[in-house]
Amino acid sequence: MHPLLARNLKQTIKAGELALTPLPLCPTISLYLISDDYPTGRLPQDEMLAIIDKPAYWAFCWASGQVLAGYITQHPEICRDKSVLDLGSGSGVVAIAAAQAGATNVIACDIDAHALDATRV
């Protein structure tokens, strides 16, 4: 597990672990995501409150982002030699796909600094 992302996750989800996860719809992209076995039981109240206060959205690859990234992967010409803005980047999957597709400039934008860390990693 990447140390920076592990530290970020522990600020919210103490019992969670990240796993380098290949994405089914984007086989060229793997992300550090919360492991499939989380949670293993009832969450302590302090952890539930931390999740509500500062959700680790970046530790999940939302279906909408994965579908768009898959489309970009299959049709790289839509991003090649262009500037791409991934607004609300979360895990960064769309920004990563755009960069792989040959975009000349990719900006991942999110209000969560941990999401930007995840995208960089």
N, C-alpha and C positions, 0 to 999 in steps of 0.2 A: 504494500500500500504506500502511496506517495506520502512522505511525511507532512508536507504543507496541507494537503487535503485531509489527511487523518486528523491533524490538529484542528482544522476548521470544522470537521464533522463532530468532533468530541465537544465542541462548544454548544452544540444542540443535542446531538444524539450520542449519549455516552456509551451505550452498549452496541452501537452499530459498527459495522466494518465495511470498508470499501473493497470492491473487487474490480480488477481490470476486465471489462465486459465487452466482448464483441457484439456489435449491433446486428440483429438479424436482417434488417432492411438496408444496412450500409456496411457490408462486410469489410470495407477498407478502413472503418473507423472503430476504435475501441475506446471506451471511456471508463474512468473510475466512478462506479456507481455503487449505491448501497447494495449489499449482498442480498441474494434472494431469500435468505433465512431470517431476515429481520422483519418484524420483531419475533423473538422466540417465546414470548409470553406477555403477560400484563406489564405495561410500562409504569414505572414509578411516576407519581404525580409531578415531581419537579421536572422530569424529562418531558412529560406531556405539555406542561406549561412552556418549557423552552421551545418545543416544536411549534407551538402556537405563536409564540413571540417572534421567533426567527426561524422559519421553516427552511430546511436545506433543499430547496427546489433543485439546485444544481446537482444533487446526488441521485437524481432520477432523470431518465431520458424520456420525456413526454412523447406520446405517440405522434402528435402533430409535428414536432420537430424532427422526429425520426423519418416520418413520411416525406417531409419536404427535403431533408438531407438525402434520402434515397432517390428522390426525383432529380435533385441536382447531380448526384453521382451518375445516374443513368443518362442525363442530358447536360453534360458539362458546358456545352456551348452557351447556355443561358447566363453563365457567370464568367466565362473566360474573357479576360482582358477588360473586365468591368470592376467598378467599385460596388461592394455589397455591404449593407448595414444589417446586422442581426440584432434587432431591437428586442430586448427582453431575452437575452441569449441563454440564460439558464445554464444547462450543461455545455453549451457551445457547439452542439452538433451541427447546426446549420452553418455557422461561421467556419467550422472545420471543413465541412463538405465544400463550401464555396472556395476556400483556399486550395483544397485539393483539386478542384475543378479548374484552377488557373485564374481566379480573380486577381487583379493587380493590387487591389486594396480591399482589405476586409476589416470592418469595425464591429466588434462584439460589444454591445452596450447593455448593461444591467445595473440596477440600483444596488444589487448585492455584491459586495467586494469578493465574497467567497465564490460566487458564480464566475467572476472574471478570473480568479485563480484557477478554477477548474478548466476554463477554456484555454488558458495559457498552458497548463500542464498537458 
